[in-house]
């Protein structure tokens, strides 16, 4: 079965996501920003979502996890939970 591993940061507004994305583009540490700003419980694991299988995530995020290039920062991506910044670091 296909699987992937990803990290993400979830915030409430697009403006917050854009600000964090700019910091990441300038070399900020993803894990530190996830711990400090993400509203997802995954913030305790530096934003790591662990092993992901199809059907576990909302469609907008799942599309990124299973279809977009690895090791690139994707987002902001809007879902019903807020705005996500996602980095996929493994896919089988």
Backbone as XML, in Angstrom:
<?xml version="1.0"?>
<chain id="A" units="angstrom">
  <residue number="1" name="UNK">
    <atom name="N" x="0.846" y="-1.190" z="0.000"/>
    <atom name="CA" x="0.000" y="0.000" z="0.000"/>
    <atom name="C" x="0.886" y="1.246" z="0.000"/>
  </residue>
  <residue number="2" name="UNK">
    <atom name="N" x="0.467" y="2.230" z="-0.754"/>
    <atom name="CA" x="1.201" y="3.490" z="-0.799"/>
    <atom name="C" x="1.198" y="4.152" z="0.566"/>
  </residue>
  <residue number="3" name="UNK">
    <atom name="N" x="2.310" y="4.818" z="0.865"/>
    <atom name="CA" x="2.359" y="5.620" z="2.080"/>
    <atom name="C" x="3.317" y="6.783" z="1.849"/>
  </residue>
  <residue number="4" name="UNK">
    <atom name="N" x="3.255" y="7.736" z="2.742"/>
    <atom name="CA" x="4.128" y="8.903" z="2.655"/>
    <atom name="C" x="4.388" y="9.399" z="4.069"/>
  </residue>
  <residue number="5" name="UNK">
    <atom name="N" x="5.381" y="10.263" z="4.189"/>
    <atom name="CA" x="5.667" y="10.916" z="5.457"/>
    <atom name="C" x="5.835" y="12.402" z="5.171"/>
  </residue>
  <residue number="6" name="UNK">
    <atom name="N" x="5.260" y="13.217" z="6.060"/>
    <atom name="CA" x="5.283" y="14.664" z="5.833"/>
    <atom name="C" x="5.297" y="15.396" z="7.165"/>
  </residue>
  <residue number="7" name="UNK">
    <atom name="N" x="5.721" y="16.646" z="7.085"/>
    <atom name="CA" x="5.636" y="17.569" z="8.211"/>
    <atom name="C" x="4.742" y="18.720" z="7.766"/>
  </residue>
  <residue number="8" name="UNK">
    <atom name="N" x="4.065" y="19.340" z="8.735"/>
    <atom name="CA" x="3.266" y="20.497" z="8.358"/>
    <atom name="C" x="3.149" y="21.474" z="9.517"/>
  </residue>
  <residue number="9" name="UNK">
    <atom name="N" x="2.787" y="22.669" z="9.136"/>
    <atom name="CA" x="2.455" y="23.725" z="10.084"/>
    <atom name="C" x="1.046" y="24.167" z="9.733"/>
  </residue>
  <residue number="10" name="UNK">
    <atom name="N" x="0.177" y="24.202" z="10.727"/>
    <atom name="CA" x="-1.208" y="24.614" z="10.540"/>
    <atom name="C" x="-1.455" y="25.892" z="11.325"/>
  </residue>
  <residue number="11" name="UNK">
    <atom name="N" x="-1.947" y="26.918" z="10.616"/>
    <atom name="CA" x="-2.288" y="28.191" z="11.260"/>
    <atom name="C" x="-3.685" y="28.612" z="10.810"/>
  </residue>
  <residue number="12" name="UNK">
    <atom name="N" x="-4.234" y="29.613" z="11.478"/>
    <atom name="CA" x="-5.628" y="30.004" z="11.213"/>
    <atom name="C" x="-5.808" y="30.869" z="9.979"/>
  </residue>
  <residue number="13" name="UNK">
    <atom name="N" x="-4.821" y="31.720" z="9.654"/>
    <atom name="CA" x="-5.011" y="32.656" z="8.541"/>
    <atom name="C" x="-3.973" y="32.478" z="7.448"/>
  </residue>
  <residue number="14" name="UNK">
    <atom name="N" x="-4.363" y="32.897" z="6.258"/>
    <atom name="CA" x="-3.434" y="32.856" z="5.136"/>
    <atom name="C" x="-2.257" y="33.797" z="5.380"/>
  </residue>
  <residue number="15" name="UNK">
    <atom name="N" x="-2.531" y="34.934" z="6.010"/>
    <atom name="CA" x="-1.453" y="35.891" z="6.298"/>
    <atom name="C" x="-0.398" y="35.271" z="7.214"/>
  </residue>
  <residue number="16" name="UNK">
    <atom name="N" x="-0.832" y="34.531" z="8.235"/>
    <atom name="CA" x="0.119" y="33.850" z="9.121"/>
    <atom name="C" x="0.947" y="32.839" z="8.335"/>
  </residue>
  <residue number="17" name="UNK">
    <atom name="N" x="0.284" y="32.078" z="7.472"/>
    <atom name="CA" x="0.975" y="31.069" z="6.675"/>
    <atom name="C" x="1.995" y="31.715" z="5.739"/>
  </residue>
  <residue number="18" name="UNK">
    <atom name="N" x="1.620" y="32.811" z="5.109"/>
    <atom name="CA" x="2.540" y="33.505" z="4.206"/>
    <atom name="C" x="3.761" y="34.033" z="4.970"/>
  </residue>
  <residue number="19" name="UNK">
    <atom name="N" x="3.541" y="34.558" z="6.155"/>
    <atom name="CA" x="4.644" y="35.067" z="6.976"/>
    <atom name="C" x="5.615" y="33.936" z="7.348"/>
  </residue>
  <residue number="20" name="UNK">
    <atom name="N" x="5.068" y="32.799" z="7.754"/>
    <atom name="CA" x="5.914" y="31.657" z="8.097"/>
    <atom name="C" x="6.627" y="31.105" z="6.867"/>
  </residue>
  <residue number="21" name="UNK">
    <atom name="N" x="5.932" y="31.081" z="5.742"/>
    <atom name="CA" x="6.560" y="30.596" z="4.506"/>
    <atom name="C" x="7.755" y="31.479" z="4.134"/>
  </residue>
  <residue number="22" name="UNK">
    <atom name="N" x="7.598" y="32.778" z="4.285"/>
    <atom name="CA" x="8.712" y="33.689" z="3.992"/>
    <atom name="C" x="9.896" y="33.402" z="4.909"/>
  </residue>
  <residue number="23" name="UNK">
    <atom name="N" x="9.621" y="33.126" z="6.172"/>
    <atom name="CA" x="10.702" y="32.805" z="7.102"/>
    <atom name="C" x="11.387" y="31.498" z="6.708"/>
  </residue>
  <residue number="24" name="UNK">
    <atom name="N" x="10.596" y="30.501" z="6.312"/>
    <atom name="CA" x="11.162" y="29.226" z="5.880"/>
    <atom name="C" x="11.990" y="29.397" z="4.610"/>
  </residue>
  <residue number="25" name="UNK">
    <atom name="N" x="11.510" y="30.222" z="3.692"/>
    <atom name="CA" x="12.254" y="30.488" z="2.458"/>
    <atom name="C" x="13.601" y="31.154" z="2.746"/>
  </residue>
  <residue number="26" name="UNK">
    <atom name="N" x="13.677" y="31.851" z="3.878"/>
    <atom name="CA" x="14.922" y="32.520" z="4.278"/>
    <atom name="C" x="15.806" y="31.617" z="5.139"/>
  </residue>
  <residue number="27" name="UNK">
    <atom name="N" x="15.389" y="30.360" z="5.323"/>
    <atom name="CA" x="16.229" y="29.411" z="6.046"/>
    <atom name="C" x="15.837" y="29.131" z="7.483"/>
  </residue>
  <residue number="28" name="UNK">
    <atom name="N" x="14.681" y="29.621" z="7.931"/>
    <atom name="CA" x="14.237" y="29.334" z="9.300"/>
    <atom name="C" x="14.041" y="27.826" z="9.488"/>
  </residue>
  <residue number="29" name="UNK">
    <atom name="N" x="14.170" y="27.375" z="10.712"/>
    <atom name="CA" x="14.042" y="25.964" z="11.055"/>
    <atom name="C" x="12.567" y="25.559" z="11.106"/>
  </residue>
  <residue number="30" name="UNK">
    <atom name="N" x="12.181" y="24.611" z="10.261"/>
    <atom name="CA" x="10.789" y="24.167" z="10.175"/>
    <atom name="C" x="10.300" y="23.662" z="11.523"/>
  </residue>
  <residue number="31" name="UNK">
    <atom name="N" x="11.086" y="22.825" z="12.176"/>
    <atom name="CA" x="10.684" y="22.233" z="13.451"/>
    <atom name="C" x="10.407" y="23.296" z="14.507"/>
  </residue>
  <residue number="32" name="UNK">
    <atom name="N" x="11.257" y="24.289" z="14.592"/>
    <atom name="CA" x="11.071" y="25.352" z="15.581"/>
    <atom name="C" x="9.802" y="26.148" z="15.309"/>
  </residue>
  <residue number="33" name="UNK">
    <atom name="N" x="9.561" y="26.463" z="14.038"/>
    <atom name="CA" x="8.341" y="27.209" z="13.698"/>
    <atom name="C" x="7.099" y="26.369" z="13.955"/>
  </residue>
  <residue number="34" name="UNK">
    <atom name="N" x="7.170" y="25.082" z="13.658"/>
    <atom name="CA" x="6.023" y="24.201" z="13.908"/>
    <atom name="C" x="5.702" y="24.159" z="15.396"/>
  </residue>
  <residue number="35" name="UNK">
    <atom name="N" x="6.726" y="23.988" z="16.217"/>
    <atom name="CA" x="6.502" y="23.927" z="17.672"/>
    <atom name="C" x="5.907" y="25.226" z="18.206"/>
  </residue>
  <residue number="36" name="UNK">
    <atom name="N" x="6.356" y="26.348" z="17.655"/>
    <atom name="CA" x="5.933" y="27.640" z="18.183"/>
    <atom name="C" x="4.576" y="28.110" z="17.653"/>
  </residue>
  <residue number="37" name="UNK">
    <atom name="N" x="4.282" y="27.849" z="16.370"/>
    <atom name="CA" x="3.116" y="28.466" z="15.746"/>
    <atom name="C" x="1.990" y="27.514" z="15.325"/>
  </residue>
  <residue number="38" name="UNK">
    <atom name="N" x="2.273" y="26.250" z="15.089"/>
    <atom name="CA" x="1.240" y="25.348" z="14.581"/>
    <atom name="C" x="0.151" y="25.119" z="15.612"/>
  </residue>
  <residue number="39" name="UNK">
    <atom name="N" x="-1.086" y="25.031" z="15.133"/>
    <atom name="CA" x="-2.218" y="24.743" z="16.001"/>
    <atom name="C" x="-2.562" y="23.253" z="16.003"/>
  </residue>
  <residue number="40" name="UNK">
    <atom name="N" x="-1.836" y="22.459" z="15.242"/>
    <atom name="CA" x="-2.064" y="21.016" z="15.169"/>
    <atom name="C" x="-1.322" y="20.309" z="16.306"/>
  </residue>
  <residue number="41" name="UNK">
    <atom name="N" x="-1.892" y="19.251" z="16.854"/>
    <atom name="CA" x="-1.180" y="18.493" z="17.886"/>
    <atom name="C" x="0.183" y="17.966" z="17.423"/>
  </residue>
  <residue number="42" name="UNK">
    <atom name="N" x="0.384" y="17.856" z="16.103"/>
    <atom name="CA" x="1.677" y="17.395" z="15.575"/>
    <atom name="C" x="2.814" y="18.369" z="15.909"/>
  </residue>
  <residue number="43" name="UNK">
    <atom name="N" x="2.483" y="19.547" z="16.398"/>
    <atom name="CA" x="3.529" y="20.514" z="16.761"/>
    <atom name="C" x="4.450" y="19.934" z="17.823"/>
  </residue>
  <residue number="44" name="UNK">
    <atom name="N" x="3.933" y="19.031" z="18.641"/>
    <atom name="CA" x="4.754" y="18.398" z="19.680"/>
    <atom name="C" x="5.813" y="17.484" z="19.085"/>
  </residue>
  <residue number="45" name="UNK">
    <atom name="N" x="5.621" y="17.109" z="17.818"/>
    <atom name="CA" x="6.588" y="16.263" z="17.099"/>
    <atom name="C" x="7.250" y="17.063" z="15.982"/>
  </residue>
  <residue number="46" name="UNK">
    <atom name="N" x="7.435" y="18.350" z="16.189"/>
    <atom name="CA" x="8.061" y="19.240" z="15.201"/>
    <atom name="C" x="7.264" y="19.328" z="13.906"/>
  </residue>
  <residue number="47" name="UNK">
    <atom name="N" x="5.960" y="19.091" z="13.990"/>
    <atom name="CA" x="5.096" y="19.151" z="12.818"/>
    <atom name="C" x="4.995" y="17.848" z="12.052"/>
  </residue>
  <residue number="48" name="UNK">
    <atom name="N" x="5.670" y="16.804" z="12.531"/>
    <atom name="CA" x="5.704" y="15.530" z="11.811"/>
    <atom name="C" x="4.362" y="14.816" z="11.922"/>
  </residue>
  <residue number="49" name="UNK">
    <atom name="N" x="3.802" y="14.435" z="10.777"/>
    <atom name="CA" x="2.525" y="13.730" z="10.731"/>
    <atom name="C" x="2.692" y="12.222" z="10.797"/>
  </residue>
  <residue number="50" name="UNK">
    <atom name="N" x="3.935" y="11.740" z="10.737"/>
    <atom name="CA" x="4.170" y="10.303" z="10.759"/>
    <atom name="C" x="3.829" y="9.667" z="9.425"/>
  </residue>
  <residue number="51" name="UNK">
    <atom name="N" x="3.641" y="8.347" z="9.441"/>
    <atom name="CA" x="3.328" y="7.631" z="8.209"/>
    <atom name="C" x="1.860" y="7.863" z="7.852"/>
  </residue>
  <residue number="52" name="UNK">
    <atom name="N" x="1.628" y="8.235" z="6.605"/>
    <atom name="CA" x="0.308" y="8.613" z="6.121"/>
    <atom name="C" x="-0.099" y="7.654" z="5.009"/>
  </residue>
  <residue number="53" name="UNK">
    <atom name="N" x="-1.357" y="7.228" z="5.054"/>
    <atom name="CA" x="-1.921" y="6.382" z="4.012"/>
    <atom name="C" x="-3.070" y="7.117" z="3.339"/>
  </residue>
  <residue number="54" name="UNK">
    <atom name="N" x="-3.360" y="6.795" z="2.078"/>
    <atom name="CA" x="-4.484" y="7.435" z="1.396"/>
    <atom name="C" x="-5.764" y="7.299" z="2.220"/>
  </residue>
  <residue number="55" name="UNK">
    <atom name="N" x="-6.506" y="8.397" z="2.280"/>
    <atom name="CA" x="-7.770" y="8.417" z="2.996"/>
    <atom name="C" x="-7.689" y="8.929" z="4.426"/>
  </residue>
  <residue number="56" name="UNK">
    <atom name="N" x="-6.485" y="9.208" z="4.908"/>
    <atom name="CA" x="-6.337" y="9.666" z="6.300"/>
    <atom name="C" x="-6.438" y="11.173" z="6.464"/>
  </residue>
  <residue number="57" name="UNK">
    <atom name="N" x="-6.166" y="11.928" z="5.417"/>
    <atom name="CA" x="-6.111" y="13.384" z="5.519"/>
    <atom name="C" x="-7.213" y="14.025" z="4.676"/>
  </residue>
  <residue number="58" name="UNK">
    <atom name="N" x="-7.475" y="15.303" z="4.935"/>
    <atom name="CA" x="-8.410" y="16.022" z="4.075"/>
    <atom name="C" x="-7.842" y="16.056" z="2.660"/>
  </residue>
  <residue number="59" name="UNK">
    <atom name="N" x="-8.710" y="16.104" z="1.668"/>
    <atom name="CA" x="-8.299" y="15.977" z="0.261"/>
    <atom name="C" x="-7.228" y="16.979" z="-0.148"/>
  </residue>
  <residue number="60" name="UNK">
    <atom name="N" x="-7.348" y="18.219" z="0.251"/>
    <atom name="CA" x="-6.383" y="19.242" z="-0.171"/>
    <atom name="C" x="-4.969" y="18.887" z="0.277"/>
  </residue>
  <residue number="61" name="UNK">
    <atom name="N" x="-4.845" y="18.355" z="1.476"/>
    <atom name="CA" x="-3.520" y="17.991" z="1.992"/>
    <atom name="C" x="-3.080" y="16.656" z="1.404"/>
  </residue>
  <residue number="62" name="UNK">
    <atom name="N" x="-3.980" y="15.729" z="1.290"/>
    <atom name="CA" x="-3.640" y="14.438" z="0.700"/>
    <atom name="C" x="-3.137" y="14.593" z="-0.734"/>
  </residue>
  <residue number="63" name="UNK">
    <atom name="N" x="-3.736" y="15.489" z="-1.503"/>
    <atom name="CA" x="-3.262" y="15.742" z="-2.871"/>
    <atom name="C" x="-1.814" y="16.187" z="-2.874"/>
  </residue>
  <residue number="64" name="UNK">
    <atom name="N" x="-1.434" y="17.039" z="-1.945"/>
    <atom name="CA" x="-0.043" y="17.484" z="-1.848"/>
    <atom name="C" x="0.855" y="16.315" z="-1.443"/>
  </residue>
  <residue number="65" name="UNK">
    <atom name="N" x="0.438" y="15.585" z="-0.423"/>
    <atom name="CA" x="1.263" y="14.508" z="0.120"/>
    <atom name="C" x="1.550" y="13.423" z="-0.913"/>
  </residue>
  <residue number="66" name="UNK">
    <atom name="N" x="0.569" y="13.100" z="-1.755"/>
    <atom name="CA" x="0.749" y="11.994" z="-2.692"/>
    <atom name="C" x="1.022" y="12.410" z="-4.137"/>
  </residue>
  <residue number="67" name="UNK">
    <atom name="N" x="0.937" y="13.708" z="-4.463"/>
    <atom name="CA" x="1.105" y="14.109" z="-5.861"/>
    <atom name="C" x="2.171" y="15.169" z="-6.114"/>
  </residue>
  <residue number="68" name="UNK">
    <atom name="N" x="2.541" y="15.936" z="-5.124"/>
    <atom name="CA" x="3.484" y="17.039" z="-5.331"/>
    <atom name="C" x="4.916" y="16.568" z="-5.073"/>
  </residue>
  <residue number="69" name="UNK">
    <atom name="N" x="5.909" y="17.328" z="-5.560"/>
    <atom name="CA" x="7.311" y="16.927" z="-5.398"/>
    <atom name="C" x="7.731" y="16.812" z="-3.930"/>
  </residue>
  <residue number="70" name="UNK">
    <atom name="N" x="8.639" y="15.869" z="-3.704"/>
    <atom name="CA" x="9.227" y="15.669" z="-2.386"/>
    <atom name="C" x="10.183" y="16.805" z="-2.027"/>
  </residue>
  <residue number="71" name="UNK">
    <atom name="N" x="10.344" y="17.023" z="-0.732"/>
    <atom name="CA" x="11.340" y="17.926" z="-0.167"/>
    <atom name="C" x="11.208" y="19.376" z="-0.625"/>
  </residue>
  <residue number="72" name="UNK">
    <atom name="N" x="10.000" y="19.769" z="-0.977"/>
    <atom name="CA" x="9.705" y="21.162" z="-1.318"/>
    <atom name="C" x="8.635" y="21.672" z="-0.368"/>
  </residue>
  <residue number="73" name="UNK">
    <atom name="N" x="8.680" y="22.960" z="-0.091"/>
    <atom name="CA" x="7.675" y="23.571" z="0.760"/>
    <atom name="C" x="6.443" y="23.896" z="-0.083"/>
  </residue>
  <residue number="74" name="UNK">
    <atom name="N" x="5.302" y="23.339" z="0.303"/>
    <atom name="CA" x="4.053" y="23.562" z="-0.409"/>
    <atom name="C" x="3.094" y="24.355" z="0.470"/>
  </residue>
  <residue number="75" name="UNK">
    <atom name="N" x="2.420" y="25.307" z="-0.130"/>
    <atom name="CA" x="1.422" y="26.061" z="0.613"/>
    <atom name="C" x="1.621" y="27.548" z="0.483"/>
  </residue>
  <residue number="76" name="UNK">
    <atom name="N" x="0.717" y="28.262" z="1.103"/>
    <atom name="CA" x="-0.357" y="27.837" z="1.981"/>
    <atom name="C" x="-1.449" y="27.074" z="1.237"/>
  </residue>
  <residue number="77" name="UNK">
    <atom name="N" x="-1.931" y="26.039" z="1.886"/>
    <atom name="CA" x="-2.999" y="25.209" z="1.369"/>
    <atom name="C" x="-4.178" y="25.338" z="2.330"/>
  </residue>
  <residue number="78" name="UNK">
    <atom name="N" x="-5.318" y="25.718" z="1.795"/>
    <atom name="CA" x="-6.497" y="25.933" z="2.636"/>
    <atom name="C" x="-7.259" y="24.628" z="2.844"/>
  </residue>
  <residue number="79" name="UNK">
    <atom name="N" x="-7.652" y="24.385" z="4.079"/>
    <atom name="CA" x="-8.559" y="23.285" z="4.409"/>
    <atom name="C" x="-9.579" y="23.820" z="5.407"/>
  </residue>
  <residue number="80" name="UNK">
    <atom name="N" x="-10.485" y="22.974" z="5.815"/>
    <atom name="CA" x="-11.474" y="23.426" z="6.794"/>
    <atom name="C" x="-10.842" y="23.727" z="8.153"/>
  </residue>
  <residue number="81" name="UNK">
    <atom name="N" x="-9.606" y="23.291" z="8.361"/>
    <atom name="CA" x="-8.912" y="23.512" z="9.628"/>
    <atom name="C" x="-8.114" y="24.808" z="9.657"/>
  </residue>
  <residue number="82" name="UNK">
    <atom name="N" x="-7.801" y="25.354" z="8.485"/>
    <atom name="CA" x="-6.993" y="26.566" z="8.393"/>
    <atom name="C" x="-6.081" y="26.492" z="7.188"/>
  </residue>
  <residue number="83" name="UNK">
    <atom name="N" x="-4.857" y="26.994" z="7.361"/>
    <atom name="CA" x="-3.883" y="27.041" z="6.269"/>
    <atom name="C" x="-2.657" y="26.232" z="6.650"/>
  </residue>
  <residue number="84" name="UNK">
    <atom name="N" x="-2.227" y="25.412" z="5.713"/>
    <atom name="CA" x="-1.136" y="24.475" z="5.959"/>
    <atom name="C" x="0.087" y="24.828" z="5.119"/>
  </residue>
  <residue number="85" name="UNK">
    <atom name="N" x="1.248" y="24.602" z="5.698"/>
    <atom name="CA" x="2.512" y="24.556" z="4.974"/>
    <atom name="C" x="2.989" y="23.118" z="5.121"/>
  </residue>
  <residue number="86" name="UNK">
    <atom name="N" x="3.325" y="22.491" z="4.007"/>
    <atom name="CA" x="3.600" y="21.043" z="4.023"/>
    <atom name="C" x="4.920" y="20.757" z="3.310"/>
  </residue>
  <residue number="87" name="UNK">
    <atom name="N" x="5.708" y="19.863" z="3.916"/>
    <atom name="CA" x="6.900" y="19.311" z="3.279"/>
    <atom name="C" x="6.762" y="17.784" z="3.334"/>
  </residue>
  <residue number="88" name="UNK">
    <atom name="N" x="6.755" y="17.144" z="2.169"/>
    <atom name="CA" x="6.691" y="15.693" z="2.084"/>
    <atom name="C" x="8.139" y="15.199" z="1.972"/>
  </residue>
  <residue number="89" name="UNK">
    <atom name="N" x="8.545" y="14.315" z="2.888"/>
    <atom name="CA" x="9.934" y="13.881" z="2.870"/>
    <atom name="C" x="10.128" y="12.414" z="2.546"/>
  </residue>
  <residue number="90" name="UNK">
    <atom name="N" x="9.044" y="11.676" z="2.346"/>
    <atom name="CA" x="9.157" y="10.277" z="1.949"/>
    <atom name="C" x="7.861" y="9.851" z="1.288"/>
  </residue>
  <residue number="91" name="UNK">
    <atom name="N" x="7.993" y="9.011" z="0.263"/>
    <atom name="CA" x="6.821" y="8.419" z="-0.385"/>
    <atom name="C" x="7.213" y="7.057" z="-0.911"/>
  </residue>
  <residue number="92" name="UNK">
    <atom name="N" x="6.362" y="6.062" z="-0.677"/>
    <atom name="CA" x="6.644" y="4.715" z="-1.216"/>
    <atom name="C" x="5.655" y="4.357" z="-2.302"/>
  </residue>
</chain>
